[in-house]
């Protein structure tokens, strides 16, 4: 249910509506706008008549949200949401960065995994020079084989933090379990929840409670509604800083690692106000296809890209086949900037 307050409703009236919502054991999620306040009401609404709140002072209207994803729905918020997160801790760059809601295509780039201090710092300088706004890199790596490189853990996070201090780039890194959320939050600017953990509900709740921005990747066999319901877990904790990520789904096709569901970009943006970024590296699994699919993602309306870039992909400890080298990444940025201009966006 969404309760829309009248323009000019007082703080006392808004507080009265929130108190009434809580009295009937529902949870209010207010969004304070410039002209009016909208309050999403979540919980089991079945015992209640939606007109229950209509007579309260300051209420303009109430409306039921029929979709199962309440807070992620366009019914709750008509305008695109912007996710803003902290960046540089020094004077090397802007203090905050934004994805979504501003006509800008943000690019997140870096290696699949943090292999060494030298590798991640070299990667950071390379992607920054080419135009990236944030550095990605896995300190903890979920791998299909238990014998594959699993990451350096907290040491890798420390190297990422050092790269941020040197370059001013924000840090996007994956968190794999609820117990690691507090520690990863100490180093990261954005928590990434990977495809394999999209429905790890304990992890979603922990990420929501952290109030850190979250980049939520679509599961390899998940529907768009399932992705939005996973986002709902984070939003329901009061953390509205969620970025959706389309990273390809598993199909019968064998010539690529996954199949990039380019349909997901306009569909998700139609259903939800949340920003949508695309990961063409995992979607295709082959570096030669990353440029073309990146162009397609921007043309389809994506708010950002997340690209795997390694100083020497042939020596990468994970996902080298899908990683670009710095020269290839610089060319990708140049080309997607031209596509963005054609659809009235910037990079």
Wavefront OBJ file of the C-alpha trace (Angstrom):
o trace
v 0.000 0.000 0.000
v 1.165 3.550 -0.724
v -0.131 6.520 1.239
v 0.335 9.870 -0.485
v 0.307 12.879 1.810
v -1.114 16.195 0.707
v 1.240 18.887 -0.508
v 2.181 20.889 2.550
v 1.316 18.151 5.047
v 2.937 18.955 8.373
v 5.509 16.857 10.201
v 2.907 16.266 12.921
v 0.447 14.881 10.350
v 3.101 12.662 8.791
v 4.121 11.389 12.228
v 0.462 10.664 13.006
v 0.099 8.500 9.907
v 3.319 6.635 10.690
v 2.130 6.022 14.252
v -1.186 4.618 12.976
v 0.631 2.300 10.570
v 2.760 0.949 13.387
v -0.279 0.505 15.638
v -1.739 -2.018 13.188
v 1.585 -3.921 13.073
v 2.623 -2.754 9.604
v 5.936 -1.141 8.660
v 6.110 2.397 7.230
v 8.748 3.429 4.692
v 8.450 7.202 4.201
v 10.071 9.058 1.325
v 10.209 12.799 1.870
v 9.878 14.630 -1.445
v 10.259 18.315 -2.236
v 6.498 18.770 -2.652
v 4.930 15.877 -0.783
v 5.683 12.785 1.271
v 4.884 9.251 0.173
v 4.727 6.424 2.701
v 4.970 2.796 1.622
v 3.223 0.384 3.967
v 4.552 -3.169 3.995
v 3.465 -6.245 5.871
v 0.364 -8.406 5.770
v -2.277 -5.916 4.610
v -5.042 -8.493 4.137
v -6.878 -7.848 7.438
v -7.063 -4.112 6.766
v -9.319 -1.974 4.639
v -7.104 0.426 2.603
v -9.532 3.235 3.511
v -8.353 2.861 7.125
v -5.864 5.688 6.568
v -7.948 7.901 4.260
v -9.493 9.950 7.057
v -6.232 10.746 8.821
v -5.209 14.429 8.720
v -2.890 15.254 5.814
v -3.638 12.133 3.770
v -4.436 12.735 0.116
v -4.916 9.159 -1.118
v -4.103 5.491 -0.557
v -3.353 2.895 -3.216
v -2.705 -0.827 -3.047
v 0.456 -2.097 -4.729
v -0.481 -5.333 -6.428
v 3.050 -6.396 -7.327
v 4.802 -8.613 -4.759
v 7.834 -6.301 -4.784
v 6.398 -3.268 -2.997
v 9.342 -0.989 -2.304
v 11.140 -1.772 -5.563
v 8.031 -1.024 -7.604
v 7.357 2.036 -9.746
v 4.022 2.202 -7.918
v 5.961 3.224 -4.818
v 8.344 5.622 -6.527
v 7.602 7.050 -9.959
v 10.964 8.710 -10.598
v 14.280 6.903 -11.055
v 16.221 6.384 -7.846
v 19.811 7.536 -7.582
v 22.272 5.528 -5.499
v 24.981 7.756 -4.086
v 28.057 6.433 -2.345
v 31.264 7.766 -0.863
v 34.371 7.828 -2.999
v 37.774 9.374 -2.376
v 39.089 9.899 1.141
v 41.423 12.584 -0.230
v 41.414 15.368 -2.823
v 41.980 13.166 -5.873
v 38.333 13.053 -6.930
v 34.731 13.832 -6.019
v 33.589 12.960 -2.517
v 30.449 11.223 -3.733
v 29.446 9.302 -6.852
v 26.004 8.504 -8.193
v 24.515 5.733 -10.331
v 21.013 6.199 -11.666
v 18.627 9.092 -11.939
v 21.031 11.563 -13.519
v 21.440 10.620 -17.189
v 24.992 9.451 -16.572
v 26.363 5.977 -17.385
v 28.696 4.978 -14.575
v 31.471 2.498 -15.322
v 32.833 0.131 -12.691
v 35.938 -1.770 -13.753
v 38.750 -3.909 -12.441
v 39.958 -7.494 -12.174
v 37.835 -10.460 -11.185
v 39.995 -11.083 -8.130
v 42.536 -9.142 -6.126
v 45.685 -11.160 -6.774
v 48.376 -8.894 -5.302
v 48.920 -5.339 -4.097
v 50.786 -4.430 -7.273
v 48.122 -5.926 -9.555
v 45.169 -4.120 -7.987
v 46.941 -0.751 -7.792
v 48.062 -1.027 -11.423
v 44.499 -1.947 -12.394
v 43.100 1.000 -10.452
v 45.281 3.568 -12.172
v 44.546 2.042 -15.587
v 40.748 2.036 -15.252
v 40.713 5.506 -13.680
v 42.713 6.946 -16.566
v 40.258 5.421 -19.048
v 37.205 6.877 -17.290
v 35.956 4.419 -14.640
v 34.179 5.822 -11.575
v 34.755 2.795 -9.338
v 37.123 -0.139 -8.959
v 35.829 -3.691 -8.743
v 37.837 -6.601 -7.397
v 37.102 -9.706 -5.376
v 38.853 -10.213 -2.058
v 36.574 -13.209 -1.449
v 35.820 -15.318 -4.516
v 33.042 -17.901 -4.855
v 34.438 -20.468 -7.283
v 32.830 -23.501 -8.891
v 35.843 -25.626 -7.905
v 37.067 -25.812 -4.294
v 40.613 -26.042 -5.695
v 40.480 -22.687 -7.520
v 41.884 -19.442 -6.106
v 39.479 -18.196 -3.425
v 40.918 -14.724 -2.828
v 43.115 -13.108 -0.162
v 40.291 -12.143 2.211
v 40.918 -9.150 4.465
v 44.399 -8.599 3.048
v 42.792 -8.151 -0.376
v 40.362 -5.635 1.131
v 43.291 -3.658 2.536
v 44.907 -3.541 -0.916
v 41.618 -2.311 -2.390
v 41.437 0.429 0.243
v 44.985 1.474 -0.578
v 44.096 1.622 -4.284
v 41.175 3.903 -3.391
v 43.438 6.240 -1.449
v 45.880 6.447 -4.347
v 43.332 6.952 -7.132
v 40.130 8.313 -5.591
v 38.069 5.457 -7.057
v 35.223 3.989 -5.046
v 35.477 0.287 -4.180
v 32.941 -2.365 -5.211
v 33.658 -5.816 -3.794
v 31.740 -8.992 -3.122
v 30.573 -10.169 0.269
v 29.742 -13.870 0.529
v 28.209 -14.462 3.949
v 26.346 -12.492 6.619
v 29.157 -12.681 9.142
v 31.561 -10.936 6.771
v 29.313 -7.917 6.142
v 30.635 -5.725 9.007
v 34.267 -6.267 8.051
v 33.735 -5.750 4.318
v 31.801 -2.557 5.111
v 34.936 -1.163 6.775
v 36.753 -1.229 3.432
v 34.136 -1.168 0.650
v 31.967 1.648 -0.673
v 29.515 -0.738 -2.373
v 28.739 -4.319 -1.341
v 28.349 -6.707 -4.262
v 26.083 -9.725 -3.841
v 26.942 -12.226 -6.527
v 24.668 -14.303 -8.724
v 25.141 -17.427 -6.600
v 24.030 -15.530 -3.502
v 21.077 -13.637 -4.966
v 18.675 -15.696 -2.862
v 20.871 -16.012 0.208
v 18.215 -14.330 2.329
v 20.335 -14.094 5.472
v 22.989 -12.264 3.453
v 20.381 -9.968 1.855
v 19.064 -9.061 5.319
v 22.563 -8.387 6.635
v 23.399 -6.216 3.635
v 20.149 -4.331 4.147
v 20.901 -3.689 7.804
v 24.379 -2.391 6.939
v 22.868 0.608 5.074
v 25.765 0.365 2.603
v 24.924 0.622 -1.099
v 24.415 -2.853 -2.578
v 25.021 -4.039 -6.132
v 22.739 -7.067 -6.478
v 23.483 -9.462 -9.324
v 20.751 -11.504 -10.969
v 21.021 -15.239 -10.399
v 21.973 -17.267 -13.441
v 18.538 -18.960 -13.490
v 16.493 -16.215 -11.832
v 13.507 -14.437 -13.307
v 13.321 -10.659 -13.182
v 10.612 -10.896 -10.533
v 12.877 -13.074 -8.385
v 15.638 -10.466 -8.731
v 13.253 -7.721 -7.654
v 12.029 -9.806 -4.721
v 15.661 -10.300 -3.634
v 16.095 -6.521 -3.795
v 12.949 -6.197 -1.690
v 14.697 -7.973 1.200
v 17.342 -5.236 1.260
v 14.834 -2.413 0.812
v 12.598 -3.803 3.567
v 15.439 -3.208 6.039
v 15.289 0.495 5.182
v 18.316 0.409 2.872
v 17.148 2.011 -0.385
v 20.621 2.089 -1.946
v 20.220 -0.909 -4.245
v 21.625 -1.275 -7.763
v 20.304 -4.133 -9.904
v 22.785 -5.969 -12.127
v 21.966 -8.041 -15.210
v 24.896 -10.430 -15.718
v 23.515 -13.013 -18.109
v 21.346 -16.052 -17.552
v 22.001 -19.721 -18.203
v 20.459 -21.059 -21.415
v 21.181 -23.921 -23.824
v 23.709 -21.771 -25.733
v 27.314 -23.012 -25.549
v 29.204 -20.371 -27.531
v 29.057 -17.915 -24.640
v 29.368 -18.411 -20.890
v 25.816 -17.139 -20.342
v 23.208 -15.313 -22.417
v 22.949 -11.570 -21.900
v 19.278 -10.793 -21.327
v 19.281 -7.337 -22.875
v 15.479 -7.349 -22.508
v 16.011 -7.100 -18.768
v 17.269 -3.518 -18.970
v 14.079 -1.853 -20.282
v 11.808 -4.300 -18.457
v 13.448 -3.762 -15.063
v 13.452 -0.011 -15.583
v 9.757 -0.189 -16.414
v 8.911 -2.266 -13.334
v 11.266 -0.624 -10.860
v 12.777 2.746 -9.979
v 16.099 1.130 -9.022
v 19.217 1.722 -11.169
v 20.181 -1.075 -13.560
v 23.756 -1.892 -14.555
v 24.952 -4.588 -16.938
v 27.902 -6.981 -16.594
v 28.832 -8.034 -20.155
v 31.983 -9.809 -18.947
v 30.112 -12.551 -17.081
v 27.284 -12.520 -19.600
v 29.500 -13.499 -22.517
v 32.537 -15.014 -20.834
v 34.719 -13.986 -23.769
v 36.584 -10.715 -24.047
v 35.927 -10.377 -27.786
v 32.194 -9.953 -27.156
v 32.369 -7.504 -24.250
v 32.607 -4.343 -26.368
v 29.576 -5.117 -28.546
v 27.382 -6.107 -25.602
v 28.470 -3.024 -23.660
v 27.331 -0.827 -26.530
v 24.020 -2.689 -26.603
v 23.518 -2.266 -22.853
v 24.007 1.490 -22.993
v 21.714 1.768 -26.004
v 19.054 -0.206 -24.103
v 19.131 2.320 -21.246
v 21.509 0.845 -18.667
v 22.608 3.212 -15.908
v 26.045 1.643 -15.763
v 28.450 -1.113 -16.763
v 30.674 -3.364 -14.676
v 33.628 -4.608 -16.697
v 36.443 -7.011 -15.862
v 39.840 -5.463 -16.630
v 43.215 -7.032 -15.866
v 46.745 -5.691 -16.569
v 47.561 -9.008 -18.288
v 44.494 -11.244 -18.809
v 46.668 -14.169 -19.928
v 48.138 -14.310 -16.414
v 44.870 -13.767 -14.497
v 44.171 -16.181 -11.659
v 40.439 -16.120 -12.465
v 38.267 -15.198 -15.457
v 41.131 -14.157 -17.719
v 39.214 -15.206 -20.841
v 36.550 -12.573 -20.255
v 38.841 -9.791 -19.042
v 39.926 -6.824 -21.137
v 43.405 -5.379 -20.975
v 43.737 -1.623 -20.254
v 44.029 -0.689 -23.943
v 40.872 -2.607 -24.821
v 39.047 -1.048 -21.875
v 40.015 2.468 -22.955
v 38.584 1.733 -26.410
v 35.394 0.397 -24.820
v 34.929 3.612 -22.851
v 35.504 5.667 -25.997
v 32.873 3.744 -27.934
v 30.210 3.563 -25.230
v 30.628 7.305 -24.691
v 29.517 7.797 -28.294
v 26.541 5.463 -27.810
v 25.582 7.308 -24.634
v 25.584 10.623 -26.473
v 23.212 9.152 -29.085
v 20.668 8.361 -26.334
v 21.148 11.691 -24.529
v 23.379 10.376 -21.752
v 26.946 10.955 -20.676
v 29.770 8.661 -19.560
l 1 2 3 4 5 6 7 8 9 10 11 12 13 14 15 16 17 18 19 20 21 22 23 24 25 26 27 28 29 30 31 32 33 34 35 36 37 38 39 40 41 42 43 44 45 46 47 48 49 50 51 52 53 54 55 56 57 58 59 60 61 62 63 64 65 66 67 68 69 70 71 72 73 74 75 76 77 78 79 80 81 82 83 84 85 86 87 88 89 90 91 92 93 94 95 96 97 98 99 100 101 102 103 104 105 106 107 108 109 110 111 112 113 114 115 116 117 118 119 120 121 122 123 124 125 126 127 128 129 130 131 132 133 134 135 136 137 138 139 140 141 142 143 144 145 146 147 148 149 150 151 152 153 154 155 156 157 158 159 160 161 162 163 164 165 166 167 168 169 170 171 172 173 174 175 176 177 178 179 180 181 182 183 184 185 186 187 188 189 190 191 192 193 194 195 196 197 198 199 200 201 202 203 204 205 206 207 208 209 210 211 212 213 214 215 216 217 218 219 220 221 222 223 224 225 226 227 228 229 230 231 232 233 234 235 236 237 238 239 240 241 242 243 244 245 246 247 248 249 250 251 252 253 254 255 256 257 258 259 260 261 262 263 264 265 266 267 268 269 270 271 272 273 274 275 276 277 278 279 280 281 282 283 284 285 286 287 288 289 290 291 292 293 294 295 296 297 298 299 300 301 302 303 304 305 306 307 308 309 310 311 312 313 314 315 316 317 318 319 320 321 322 323 324 325 326 327 328 329 330 331 332 333 334 335 336 337 338 339 340 341 342 343 344 345 346 347
